[in-house]
């Protein structure tokens, strides 16, 4: 057991029922990504590719407490710039989220391939509201319809620096 602030970037650890990899230190804590998909679901049941209003965002927020102690989570900014560079969706604040495409590219060397598809929060384009970017099972970025239910949810969060985590042996 150790504090997350003392865990080396790129190391895996257990927090609650989820194995994570530490991606970075932030001004408010430590950015961490689940090493596996937690569940699969569609991005939005209504038909929009805006993460801030997506049904998946709400579902993830609702279920994460079944897996981890949510009191250790720090709210963090989410940049909703689309893959084609449009900023119409702006930003939102989450305590649990998914990667953006830019974050995926930045931390790619630390993110293990698991042979599982998983959503990002990056809309393909603002113009066509039905496509969202995802990470394919081979690690490549692609886009898919928001109603596709077989794409996974791989939680991303910022843990408070003094959060106690279990280290992999």
Secondary structure by P-SEA (a helix, b strand, c coil): ccccccccccbbbbcccbbbbbccccccbbbbbcccccbbbbccccccccccccaaaaaaaaccccccccccbbbbbbbccccccccccccccccbbbbcaaaaaacccccccccbbbbcccccccccccbbbbbcccccccccccccccbbbbbbbbccccbbbbbcc
